[in-house]
Amino acid sequence: MEKNDGSSDKIRLSDDEWRKRLGAERFSILREKGTERPGTGKYYHFKGQGVFICGACGQELFASETKYDSGSGWPSFWEPLSPDSIEEHDDGSHFMRRIEVVCSRCGSHLGHVFEDGPKPTGLRYCINSASLDFKPKG
Ligand code: FE
């Protein structure tokens, strides 16, 4: 796996390498900012206890304790595991102003964050199941 200059552990791969690693469907979401159809993702109703990790690089992203049912059709969290595990970018696509959420280590697209979440943060991290894998507790 190619890394950058050593000042961080960021992961940089070419599109071809990502496509090979992820397969066509996950590539389209993680690397081309796609969105899975609402209600279809495998983690939408998932109630397991553990940590959700980046589907592209394995970085830990969200704890199951912060997952809640938003009714949106996508897995929703009110807080990332750590502020350092994600990055947020302005997204003006599809005639909307949204904030895109990406993995801070590999830059892969995870979903968006909205300000209509529950307490204590009031945030809703709306994340594609296809962008995640799951590590059970213990
Ligand atoms: Fe990642």
Backbone and ligand atoms as CSV (ligand in chain L), in Angstrom:
chain,resi,resn,atom,element,x,y,z
A,1,MET,N,N,0.834,-1.206,0.000
A,1,MET,CA,C,0.000,0.000,0.000
A,1,MET,C,C,0.866,1.252,0.000
A,2,GLU,N,N,0.556,2.124,-0.922
A,2,GLU,CA,C,1.363,3.338,-1.050
A,2,GLU,C,C,0.971,4.363,0.000
A,3,LYS,N,N,1.928,4.946,0.634
A,3,LYS,CA,C,1.642,6.015,1.593
A,3,LYS,C,C,2.345,7.277,1.128
A,4,ASN,N,N,2.051,8.380,1.801
A,4,ASN,CA,C,2.659,9.628,1.344
A,4,ASN,C,C,4.027,9.833,1.981
A,5,ASP,N,N,4.405,11.058,2.221
A,5,ASP,CA,C,5.787,11.352,2.600
A,5,ASP,C,C,6.171,10.946,4.020
A,6,GLY,N,N,5.253,10.323,4.739
A,6,GLY,CA,C,5.602,9.882,6.075
A,6,GLY,C,C,5.180,10.845,7.160
A,7,SER,N,N,4.703,12.040,6.776
A,7,SER,CA,C,4.284,13.000,7.781
A,7,SER,C,C,2.922,12.614,8.368
A,8,SER,N,N,2.231,11.711,7.713
A,8,SER,CA,C,0.982,11.190,8.264
A,8,SER,C,C,0.809,9.797,7.698
A,9,ASP,N,N,-0.271,9.130,8.105
A,9,ASP,CA,C,-0.475,7.787,7.565
A,9,ASP,C,C,-1.570,7.777,6.512
A,10,LYS,N,N,-1.728,8.899,5.810
A,10,LYS,CA,C,-2.766,8.968,4.786
A,10,LYS,C,C,-2.504,7.957,3.671
A,11,ILE,N,N,-3.584,7.432,3.117
A,11,ILE,CA,C,-3.483,6.421,2.069
A,11,ILE,C,C,-3.868,7.032,0.729
A,12,ARG,N,N,-2.986,6.861,-0.251
A,12,ARG,CA,C,-3.294,7.362,-1.599
A,12,ARG,C,C,-3.125,6.223,-2.586
A,13,LEU,N,N,-4.194,5.902,-3.290
A,13,LEU,CA,C,-4.145,4.882,-4.331
A,13,LEU,C,C,-4.749,5.458,-5.602
A,14,SER,N,N,-4.382,4.879,-6.728
A,14,SER,CA,C,-4.982,5.315,-7.996
A,14,SER,C,C,-6.406,4.780,-8.095
A,15,ASP,N,N,-7.198,5.343,-8.997
A,15,ASP,CA,C,-8.566,4.857,-9.207
A,15,ASP,C,C,-8.563,3.369,-9.564
A,16,ASP,N,N,-7.615,2.965,-10.401
A,16,ASP,CA,C,-7.560,1.554,-10.798
A,16,ASP,C,C,-7.314,0.645,-9.597
A,17,GLU,N,N,-6.401,1.077,-8.722
A,17,GLU,CA,C,-6.122,0.273,-7.527
A,17,GLU,C,C,-7.335,0.212,-6.611
A,18,TRP,N,N,-8.019,1.337,-6.424
A,18,TRP,CA,C,-9.227,1.344,-5.583
A,18,TRP,C,C,-10.295,0.448,-6.188
A,19,ARG,N,N,-10.484,0.535,-7.517
A,19,ARG,CA,C,-11.529,-0.259,-8.163
A,19,ARG,C,C,-11.271,-1.740,-7.947
A,20,LYS,N,N,-9.992,-2.133,-8.042
A,20,LYS,CA,C,-9.626,-3.531,-7.839
A,20,LYS,C,C,-9.921,-3.975,-6.402
A,21,ARG,N,N,-9.569,-3.119,-5.448
A,21,ARG,CA,C,-9.762,-3.462,-4.040
A,21,ARG,C,C,-11.227,-3.502,-3.642
A,22,LEU,N,N,-12.022,-2.581,-4.177
A,22,LEU,CA,C,-13.373,-2.371,-3.649
A,22,LEU,C,C,-14.464,-3.045,-4.458
A,23,GLY,N,N,-14.211,-3.317,-5.723
A,23,GLY,CA,C,-15.282,-3.787,-6.595
A,23,GLY,C,C,-16.093,-2.602,-7.093
A,24,ALA,N,N,-16.857,-2.830,-8.154
A,24,ALA,CA,C,-17.507,-1.722,-8.861
A,24,ALA,C,C,-18.497,-0.962,-7.989
A,25,GLU,N,N,-19.308,-1.693,-7.199
A,25,GLU,CA,C,-20.384,-1.036,-6.466
A,25,GLU,C,C,-19.832,-0.149,-5.340
A,26,ARG,N,N,-18.934,-0.707,-4.549
A,26,ARG,CA,C,-18.380,0.091,-3.453
A,26,ARG,C,C,-17.491,1.198,-3.995
A,27,PHE,N,N,-16.810,0.946,-5.116
A,27,PHE,CA,C,-15.991,1.998,-5.732
A,27,PHE,C,C,-16.857,3.201,-6.078
A,28,SER,N,N,-18.037,2.938,-6.630
A,28,SER,CA,C,-18.881,4.056,-7.079
A,28,SER,C,C,-19.329,4.917,-5.893
A,29,ILE,N,N,-19.511,4.309,-4.739
A,29,ILE,CA,C,-19.929,5.086,-3.565
A,29,ILE,C,C,-18.719,5.711,-2.871
A,30,LEU,N,N,-17.730,4.901,-2.561
A,30,LEU,CA,C,-16.596,5.394,-1.769
A,30,LEU,C,C,-15.697,6.356,-2.548
A,31,ARG,N,N,-15.507,6.094,-3.832
A,31,ARG,CA,C,-14.523,6.884,-4.577
A,31,ARG,C,C,-15.152,7.837,-5.586
A,32,GLU,N,N,-16.436,7.638,-5.894
A,32,GLU,CA,C,-17.108,8.529,-6.844
A,32,GLU,C,C,-18.298,9.234,-6.203
A,33,LYS,N,N,-18.323,9.237,-4.866
A,33,LYS,CA,C,-19.332,9.978,-4.102
A,33,LYS,C,C,-20.742,9.550,-4.427
A,34,GLY,N,N,-20.931,8.256,-4.636
A,34,GLY,CA,C,-22.269,7.755,-4.897
A,34,GLY,C,C,-23.087,7.645,-3.619
A,35,THR,N,N,-24.374,7.353,-3.789
A,35,THR,CA,C,-25.278,7.168,-2.650
A,35,THR,C,C,-26.079,5.906,-2.868
A,36,GLU,N,N,-26.100,5.026,-1.867
A,36,GLU,CA,C,-26.916,3.821,-1.999
A,36,GLU,C,C,-28.389,4.204,-1.860
A,37,ARG,N,N,-29.271,3.402,-2.456
A,37,ARG,CA,C,-30.700,3.694,-2.366
A,37,ARG,C,C,-31.146,3.582,-0.917
A,38,PRO,N,N,-31.995,4.502,-0.448
A,38,PRO,CA,C,-32.403,4.497,0.961
A,38,PRO,C,C,-33.070,3.182,1.342
A,39,GLY,N,N,-32.789,2.739,2.541
A,39,GLY,CA,C,-33.420,1.525,3.061
A,39,GLY,C,C,-32.814,0.233,2.573
A,40,THR,N,N,-31.804,0.303,1.704
A,40,THR,CA,C,-31.248,-0.916,1.106
A,40,THR,C,C,-29.935,-1.363,1.746
A,41,GLY,N,N,-29.300,-0.499,2.519
A,41,GLY,CA,C,-27.969,-0.818,3.028
A,41,GLY,C,C,-27.996,-1.816,4.171
A,42,LYS,N,N,-26.915,-2.585,4.308
A,42,LYS,CA,C,-26.951,-3.675,5.283
A,42,LYS,C,C,-26.824,-3.192,6.724
A,43,TYR,N,N,-26.428,-1.956,6.938
A,43,TYR,CA,C,-26.300,-1.482,8.321
A,43,TYR,C,C,-27.432,-0.544,8.736
A,44,TYR,N,N,-28.415,-0.351,7.875
A,44,TYR,CA,C,-29.485,0.595,8.226
A,44,TYR,C,C,-30.209,0.180,9.514
A,45,HIS,N,N,-30.644,-1.071,9.579
A,45,HIS,CA,C,-31.364,-1.540,10.780
A,45,HIS,C,C,-30.459,-2.333,11.719
A,46,PHE,N,N,-29.178,-2.354,11.425
A,46,PHE,CA,C,-28.214,-3.166,12.166
A,46,PHE,C,C,-28.052,-2.652,13.599
A,47,LYS,N,N,-28.053,-3.611,14.586
A,47,LYS,CA,C,-28.006,-3.191,15.989
A,47,LYS,C,C,-26.772,-3.733,16.726
A,48,GLY,N,N,-25.773,-4.239,15.996
A,48,GLY,CA,C,-24.605,-4.831,16.641
A,48,GLY,C,C,-23.822,-3.823,17.471
A,49,GLN,N,N,-23.133,-4.348,18.495
A,49,GLN,CA,C,-22.301,-3.505,19.358
A,49,GLN,C,C,-20.840,-3.620,18.933
A,50,GLY,N,N,-20.227,-2.483,18.636
A,50,GLY,CA,C,-18.839,-2.500,18.192
A,50,GLY,C,C,-18.502,-1.198,17.495
A,51,VAL,N,N,-17.592,-1.288,16.529
A,51,VAL,CA,C,-17.111,-0.085,15.860
A,51,VAL,C,C,-17.280,-0.228,14.345
A,52,PHE,N,N,-17.816,0.811,13.728
A,52,PHE,CA,C,-17.912,0.867,12.276
A,52,PHE,C,C,-16.611,1.457,11.729
A,53,ILE,N,N,-16.051,0.768,10.748
A,53,ILE,CA,C,-14.760,1.183,10.181
A,53,ILE,C,C,-14.931,1.547,8.710
A,54,CYS,N,N,-13.965,2.278,8.190
A,54,CYS,CA,C,-13.992,2.680,6.784
A,54,CYS,C,C,-13.967,1.436,5.889
A,55,GLY,N,N,-14.893,1.348,4.947
A,55,GLY,CA,C,-14.958,0.221,4.038
A,55,GLY,C,C,-13.807,0.176,3.048
A,56,ALA,N,N,-13.076,1.285,2.944
A,56,ALA,CA,C,-11.949,1.325,2.012
A,56,ALA,C,C,-10.616,1.059,2.712
A,57,CYS,N,N,-10.391,1.664,3.889
A,57,CYS,CA,C,-9.061,1.553,4.516
A,57,CYS,C,C,-9.075,0.958,5.916
A,58,GLY,N,N,-10.254,0.776,6.512
A,58,GLY,CA,C,-10.325,0.133,7.815
A,58,GLY,C,C,-10.180,1.061,9.014
A,59,GLN,N,N,-10.018,2.355,8.777
A,59,GLN,CA,C,-9.924,3.270,9.922
A,59,GLN,C,C,-11.229,3.255,10.733
A,60,GLU,N,N,-11.099,3.309,12.059
A,60,GLU,CA,C,-12.279,3.330,12.922
A,60,GLU,C,C,-12.990,4.669,12.801
A,61,LEU,N,N,-14.327,4.633,12.580
A,61,LEU,CA,C,-15.060,5.869,12.279
A,61,LEU,C,C,-16.189,6.196,13.251
A,62,PHE,N,N,-17.028,5.203,13.571
A,62,PHE,CA,C,-18.203,5.475,14.402
A,62,PHE,C,C,-18.409,4.322,15.384
A,63,ALA,N,N,-18.787,4.669,16.627
A,63,ALA,CA,C,-19.109,3.657,17.630
A,63,ALA,C,C,-20.595,3.331,17.562
A,64,SER,N,N,-20.920,2.057,17.818
A,64,SER,CA,C,-22.335,1.651,17.760
A,64,SER,C,C,-23.174,2.431,18.775
A,65,GLU,N,N,-22.576,2.877,19.869
A,65,GLU,CA,C,-23.316,3.636,20.894
A,65,GLU,C,C,-23.865,4.955,20.353
A,66,THR,N,N,-23.312,5.447,19.257
A,66,THR,CA,C,-23.777,6.730,18.710
A,66,THR,C,C,-24.658,6.542,17.479
A,67,LYS,N,N,-25.015,5.296,17.186
A,67,LYS,CA,C,-25.917,5.016,16.054
A,67,LYS,C,C,-27.359,5.147,16.533
A,68,TYR,N,N,-28.198,5.723,15.711
A,68,TYR,CA,C,-29.606,5.839,16.093
A,68,TYR,C,C,-30.478,5.716,14.842
A,69,ASP,N,N,-31.759,5.493,15.058
A,69,ASP,CA,C,-32.673,5.345,13.930
A,69,ASP,C,C,-33.228,6.707,13.546
A,70,SER,N,N,-32.726,7.248,12.448
A,70,SER,CA,C,-33.152,8.575,11.997
A,70,SER,C,C,-34.390,8.498,11.116
A,71,GLY,N,N,-34.741,7.290,10.669
A,71,GLY,CA,C,-35.850,7.160,9.736
A,71,GLY,C,C,-35.517,7.588,8.314
A,72,SER,N,N,-34.229,7.870,8.067
A,72,SER,CA,C,-33.824,8.429,6.772
A,72,SER,C,C,-33.637,7.370,5.691
A,73,GLY,N,N,-33.377,6.133,6.114
A,73,GLY,CA,C,-33.041,5.092,5.153
A,73,GLY,C,C,-31.553,4.793,5.088
A,74,TRP,N,N,-30.754,5.554,5.844
A,74,TRP,CA,C,-29.317,5.303,5.911
A,74,TRP,C,C,-28.871,5.212,7.381
A,75,PRO,N,N,-27.815,4.450,7.630
A,75,PRO,CA,C,-27.252,4.430,8.989
A,75,PRO,C,C,-26.935,5.857,9.437
A,76,SER,N,N,-27.316,6.174,10.674
A,76,SER,CA,C,-27.140,7.535,11.169
A,76,SER,C,C,-26.470,7.512,12.528
A,77,PHE,N,N,-25.572,8.459,12.710
A,77,PHE,CA,C,-24.790,8.566,13.940
A,77,PHE,C,C,-24.825,10.018,14.390
A,78,TRP,N,N,-24.782,10.231,15.705
A,78,TRP,CA,C,-24.770,11.623,16.160
A,78,TRP,C,C,-23.373,12.153,16.434
A,79,GLU,N,N,-22.372,11.302,16.263
A,79,GLU,CA,C,-21.002,11.759,16.535
A,79,GLU,C,C,-20.005,10.772,15.939
A,80,PRO,N,N,-18.893,11.269,15.361
A,80,PRO,CA,C,-17.845,10.331,14.944
A,80,PRO,C,C,-17.071,9.827,16.158
A,81,LEU,N,N,-16.368,8.743,15.983
A,81,LEU,CA,C,-15.574,8.162,17.071
A,81,LEU,C,C,-14.590,9.191,17.613
A,82,SER,N,N,-13.970,9.925,16.703
A,82,SER,CA,C,-13.048,10.989,17.078
A,82,SER,C,C,-13.157,12.065,16.009
A,83,PRO,N,N,-12.982,13.343,16.395
A,83,PRO,CA,C,-13.026,14.392,15.368
A,83,PRO,C,C,-11.962,14.175,14.300
A,84,ASP,N,N,-10.892,13.457,14.644
A,84,ASP,CA,C,-9.801,13.230,13.699
A,84,ASP,C,C,-10.098,12.110,12.704
A,85,SER,N,N,-11.142,11.339,12.935
A,85,SER,CA,C,-11.370,10.189,12.058
A,85,SER,C,C,-12.062,10.568,10.758
A,86,ILE,N,N,-12.657,11.755,10.723
A,86,ILE,CA,C,-13.329,12.193,9.499
A,86,ILE,C,C,-12.870,13.598,9.115
A,87,GLU,N,N,-13.155,13.959,7.860
A,87,GLU,CA,C,-13.009,15.343,7.404
A,87,GLU,C,C,-14.324,15.754,6.768
A,88,GLU,N,N,-14.619,17.037,6.840
A,88,GLU,CA,C,-15.864,17.552,6.286
A,88,GLU,C,C,-15.552,18.570,5.197
A,89,HIS,N,N,-16.278,18.456,4.074
A,89,HIS,CA,C,-16.053,19.344,2.932
A,89,HIS,C,C,-17.384,19.905,2.439
A,90,ASP,N,N,-17.377,21.166,1.982
A,90,ASP,CA,C,-18.562,21.733,1.347
A,90,ASP,C,C,-18.874,20.952,0.081
A,91,ASP,N,N,-20.147,20.651,-0.118
A,91,ASP,CA,C,-20.588,19.909,-1.295
A,91,ASP,C,C,-21.762,20.654,-1.916
A,92,GLY,N,N,-21.559,21.214,-3.101
A,92,GLY,CA,C,-22.610,21.968,-3.777
A,92,GLY,C,C,-23.290,21.195,-4.892
A,93,SER,N,N,-23.103,19.856,-4.909
A,93,SER,CA,C,-23.667,19.064,-6.007
A,93,SER,C,C,-25.169,18.870,-5.844
A,94,HIS,N,N,-25.833,18.460,-6.910
A,94,HIS,CA,C,-27.275,18.167,-6.915
A,94,HIS,C,C,-28.102,19.359,-6.460
A,95,PHE,N,N,-27.636,20.579,-6.759
A,95,PHE,CA,C,-28.371,21.809,-6.448
A,95,PHE,C,C,-28.692,21.937,-4.968
A,96,MET,N,N,-27.799,21.393,-4.114
A,96,MET,CA,C,-27.986,21.523,-2.672
A,96,MET,C,C,-26.683,22.015,-2.064
A,97,ARG,N,N,-26.793,22.614,-0.900
A,97,ARG,CA,C,-25.599,22.912,-0.126
A,97,ARG,C,C,-25.552,21.900,1.004
A,98,ARG,N,N,-24.581,21.017,0.924
A,98,ARG,CA,C,-24.471,19.996,1.968
A,98,ARG,C,C,-23.031,19.931,2.444
A,99,ILE,N,N,-22.824,19.232,3.527
A,99,ILE,CA,C,-21.464,19.005,4.010
A,99,ILE,C,C,-21.153,17.525,3.863
A,100,GLU,N,N,-20.173,17.260,3.000
A,100,GLU,CA,C,-19.757,15.891,2.749
A,100,GLU,C,C,-18.843,15.410,3.873
A,101,VAL,N,N,-18.965,14.132,4.220
A,101,VAL,CA,C,-18.101,13.520,5.232
A,101,VAL,C,C,-17.222,12.477,4.544
A,102,VAL,N,N,-15.905,12.597,4.731
A,102,VAL,CA,C,-14.972,11.615,4.155
A,102,VAL,C,C,-14.084,11.044,5.256
A,103,CYS,N,N,-13.526,9.864,4.986
A,103,CYS,CA,C,-12.545,9.266,5.888
A,103,CYS,C,C,-11.282,10.115,5.870
A,104,SER,N,N,-10.770,10.445,7.059
A,104,SER,CA,C,-9.600,11.332,7.108
A,104,SER,C,C,-8.328,10.627,6.647
A,105,ARG,N,N,-8.335,9.307,6.642
A,105,ARG,CA,C,-7.109,8.601,6.262
A,105,ARG,C,C,-7.010,8.349,4.759
A,106,CYS,N,N,-8.126,7.959,4.123
A,106,CYS,CA,C,-8.023,7.605,2.700
A,106,CYS,C,C,-8.850,8.533,1.811
A,107,GLY,N,N,-9.608,9.467,2.415
A,107,GLY,CA,C,-10.364,10.424,1.620
A,107,GLY,C,C,-11.624,9.856,0.994
A,108,SER,N,N,-11.989,8.629,1.350
A,108,SER,CA,C,-13.166,8.025,0.720
A,108,SER,C,C,-14.457,8.666,1.217
A,109,HIS,N,N,-15.422,8.744,0.311
A,109,HIS,CA,C,-16.718,9.340,0.612
A,109,HIS,C,C,-17.525,8.434,1.545
A,110,LEU,N,N,-18.049,9.025,2.613
A,110,LEU,CA,C,-18.856,8.260,3.564
A,110,LEU,C,C,-20.323,8.644,3.483
A,111,GLY,N,N,-20.598,9.934,3.396
A,111,GLY,CA,C,-21.975,10.421,3.377
A,111,GLY,C,C,-21.972,11.918,3.618
A,112,HIS,N,N,-23.005,12.396,4.359
A,112,HIS,CA,C,-23.108,13.827,4.652
A,112,HIS,C,C,-23.489,14.012,6.112
A,113,VAL,N,N,-23.255,15.226,6.619
A,113,VAL,CA,C,-23.686,15.547,7.983
A,113,VAL,C,C,-24.688,16.686,7.936
A,114,PHE,N,N,-25.767,16.529,8.727
A,114,PHE,CA,C,-26.859,17.511,8.775
A,114,PHE,C,C,-27.074,17.939,10.222
A,115,GLU,N,N,-27.718,19.105,10.366
A,115,GLU,CA,C,-27.880,19.659,11.717
A,115,GLU,C,C,-29.262,19.370,12.286
A,116,ASP,N,N,-29.785,18.187,12.000
A,116,ASP,CA,C,-31.096,17.827,12.543
A,116,ASP,C,C,-31.022,16.536,13.353
A,117,GLY,N,N,-29.891,16.314,13.990
A,117,GLY,CA,C,-29.696,15.099,14.781
A,117,GLY,C,C,-30.142,15.273,16.220
A,118,PRO,N,N,-30.044,14.191,16.986
A,118,PRO,CA,C,-30.471,14.207,18.386
A,118,PRO,C,C,-29.414,14.825,19.308
A,119,LYS,N,N,-29.775,15.066,20.532
A,119,LYS,CA,C,-28.814,15.482,21.543
A,119,LYS,C,C,-27.828,14.340,21.789
A,120,PRO,N,N,-26.618,14.600,22.225
A,120,PRO,CA,C,-26.131,15.904,22.677
A,120,PRO,C,C,-25.552,16.795,21.572
A,121,THR,N,N,-25.300,16.269,20.377
A,121,THR,CA,C,-24.605,17.092,19.365
A,121,THR,C,C,-25.566,17.828,18.442
A,122,GLY,N,N,-26.781,17.307,18.272
A,122,GLY,CA,C,-27.693,17.881,17.284
A,122,GLY,C,C,-27.287,17.583,15.852
A,123,LEU,N,N,-26.339,16.658,15.686
A,123,LEU,CA,C,-25.849,16.338,14.339
A,123,LEU,C,C,-26.345,14.972,13.892
A,124,ARG,N,N,-26.502,14.845,12.584
A,124,ARG,CA,C,-26.867,13.565,11.972
A,124,ARG,C,C,-25.854,13.229,10.899
A,125,TYR,N,N,-24.968,12.300,11.222
A,125,TYR,CA,C,-24.028,11.801,10.226
A,125,TYR,C,C,-24.751,10.706,9.460
A,126,CYS,N,N,-25.077,11.008,8.211
A,126,CYS,CA,C,-25.888,10.143,7.356
A,126,CYS,C,C,-24.927,9.405,6.430
A,127,ILE,N,N,-24.719,8.116,6.697
A,127,ILE,CA,C,-23.583,7.396,6.131
A,127,ILE,C,C,-24.062,6.195,5.314
A,128,ASN,N,N,-23.476,5.989,4.160
A,128,ASN,CA,C,-23.791,4.815,3.349
A,128,ASN,C,C,-23.309,3.537,4.028
A,129,SER,N,N,-24.166,2.523,4.087
A,129,SER,CA,C,-23.721,1.214,4.588
A,129,SER,C,C,-22.536,0.700,3.786
A,130,ALA,N,N,-22.573,0.933,2.483
A,130,ALA,CA,C,-21.519,0.420,1.603
A,130,ALA,C,C,-20.168,1.078,1.875
A,131,SER,N,N,-20.176,2.193,2.591
A,131,SER,CA,C,-18.918,2.861,2.938
A,131,SER,C,C,-18.325,2.295,4.217
A,132,LEU,N,N,-19.044,1.400,4.869
A,132,LEU,CA,C,-18.640,0.914,6.195
A,132,LEU,C,C,-18.408,-0.584,6.216
A,133,ASP,N,N,-17.545,-1.005,7.142
A,133,ASP,CA,C,-17.493,-2.376,7.600
A,133,ASP,C,C,-17.659,-2.313,9.110
A,134,PHE,N,N,-17.810,-3.484,9.739
A,134,PHE,CA,C,-18.128,-3.505,11.169
A,134,PHE,C,C,-17.191,-4.433,11.924
A,135,LYS,N,N,-16.710,-3.922,13.049
A,135,LYS,CA,C,-15.861,-4.723,13.929
A,135,LYS,C,C,-16.626,-4.941,15.232
A,136,PRO,N,N,-17.092,-6.173,15.510
A,136,PRO,CA,C,-17.842,-6.418,16.740
A,136,PRO,C,C,-16.968,-6.205,17.977
A,137,LYS,N,N,-17.613,-5.833,19.060
A,137,LYS,CA,C,-16.919,-5.606,20.325
A,137,LYS,C,C,-16.289,-6.899,20.830
A,138,GLY,N,N,-15.126,-6.802,21.434
A,138,GLY,CA,C,-14.516,-7.946,22.087
A,138,GLY,C,C,-13.644,-8.788,21.204
L,1,FE,FE,FE,-10.654,5.264,4.851
